[in-house]
Amino acid sequence: MSNIPKNIGVFKVYQVINGASKEFLGLATVTLPTLEKMSETWSPNGINGEIDMPSRTQYGPMGLSFEWVSVEPEAINLESSEVLELDLRAAVETQGQDGFLGTIPYKVYTKCLYKSGETGTFEKNKGIASSMEFEVLYYKREFNGKTLEIDKLNNIIKINGVDQNTEINKALGA
């Protein structure tokens, strides 16, 4: 059996600039998006009752929030009205049955828009405790060789590289 993921040992937040370079923004507690498919109550003749039928390919709003523990001055750039590219990196500590510890990288890459922010509080001997909220347009998660990719604007949903929207995009002439 492989190592069992235990907890996140270290976690950092970066902004991707011009598709390549990364700017360290600070340390944060991050709430990743809830991936909830849009649905409609379906009640055709011939079935017993109603079904809250989820869409095959449509997701509702995907929010991303940061509670900053330690923030760098560069984080002010996140309040831009431009699409932001954020790279979230974690080192997940693992425990093997043989007793040895290991590490697995956990990566989340997003393209998002700034929605709101709490600028924080000033209190003696305390952190600033600021926060930010974003709307996610593109989401890619990589963990232990498995990937999930959702591109809302380009109608792409890939699970481990397989596009779940191939038939739909083909029907649309894409």
N, C-alpha and C positions, 0 to 999 in steps of 0.2 A: 504494500500500500504506500502511496506517496505521502508527502508531508501534509499535515492538516493545517489549513490557514487558521491562525489564532486571532490576531489583532493587527491594527495599523501601528507600526512602530514609529515612522516618521512620515510627514505629509507636507508638501509645499505647493504653492500656487504661483504659476508663471503666466505672463501674457506673451503670446506669440506676436512678433512684430515683423511685417513684410514677409510672412510665410516661413521665416527661418529663425531669426534670433529670438532669444527668450529673455524676458525681464522678470527677475524675481520680485514678487509683489508682497510677500509676507507669509505668515502662518495663520491659518484660519480653521474654524470648524465649518465644514461645508455640508449643506443639505442638497444632495443630488436630486435631479428631477424625478417626479412621480411619473411613471410611464403608464398613463391610463388611456386606453383606446376609447374613442368616441363611440357612443351607442345610441340605439333607438329602440323604444318598446315595440315589439313585433307581436302581432296577434292575428295571424291569418286564420281563416276558417279551416277546420280540420285538426287544430292542435288544442290541447287542453290548457287554456290560460294564456299567459303572456310570457314573453322571453325578452329580457333586456339584452338585445343582440349587439355584441361588439362589432365594430367595423374591422375588416381584415387589415386595413392599412392606414387608417386615419387616427392620429393621436390628438388628444386635447392639449391645452397649454402645458408647457414643460418649464417649470420655474427652477431656478438655481439660486441658492442664497449662501452668503458668506457671513459668518460672525468672526470678525478679525480678532486674533489673539495678539499678533504683532504685525503691524502694517508698515510697508515702506512708502516713502513719499510718491513713488511712481504709481501707486494704486489710484491716485487721483485721476489718472488717465482713463480709468474704467467708467467714469461718468460721461464719457463721450457719447454722441448720438450715432456714431459709426458702429458697424458690426465688429464685435470684439472676439478675438481668438484666445481662449483660455486653456491652458494645459495644466491639469491637476495630476500630481505624481505622488504616489504612496508606496512605501515599502511595507508589505504585509509579512509579518513574522509568522513562521510556521513551526510546527512541532512534529518531528518524525517519531515513528514507533520505536526507533532505535535510540531515542533520546536526544538526537542531534537537532539543533535549531537551523532553520533556513530562512530565506527571504524570497518572496515573489513580488515582482513589480505589478502595480495596479495603476493603469493610466486612464484618465478621462480627458478627452479633448472636446471642447465645445466652441461653437460660434454662437454668440448671443448678443442681446441688446440690453443695455442698462435700463432698469425700470425705476428703482428708487433706492434710497439709502438713508440710514440713520447716521448722523455725523459723530455720535458718541457722547460721552460724558467726561467731564474732568472731575476726578476725585483723587485726593491725596493718596499716594502709594497704591494706585490702581491703574490698570490699563485703560485705554481710551474706550474700548468696547463699542466700536462702530460696526455697522452691518451694511450689506448691499444685496439687492434683489435683481435678478436678470431673467429674461425670457430666452429660452434656448431654441435656436433654429436648426442647429446641427449638433448631434451628440454621438460620440464614439467612445465605447468602453472596451478596454483590453485587460483581460485578467487570466493568467495561467494558460495562454494559448487560445483563449476563446474571445470572440469579438461580437459586439452588437453595434450597429451603425444606423442612425436614423437621420435622414436629411429631409426635413419637412418641405423645403422649397423646391427640391428636385425629385420628389416622390420616390425616395430610395429608402428601403428598410433591408438591411443585410444582417443575417445571423451567420456567423462564421464564414463570411464571404459570399453567401448565397442570397441573392436579391429576392426578397419575398414579393416584390411588385413586378416581376418580369412579365407576367401575363397581362397585368393592367397596363403597364407602359407600352407593351406590344399592341394592345387594343387601341391605345391612344395615338399610335403611330410614332412613338418615340424609339 
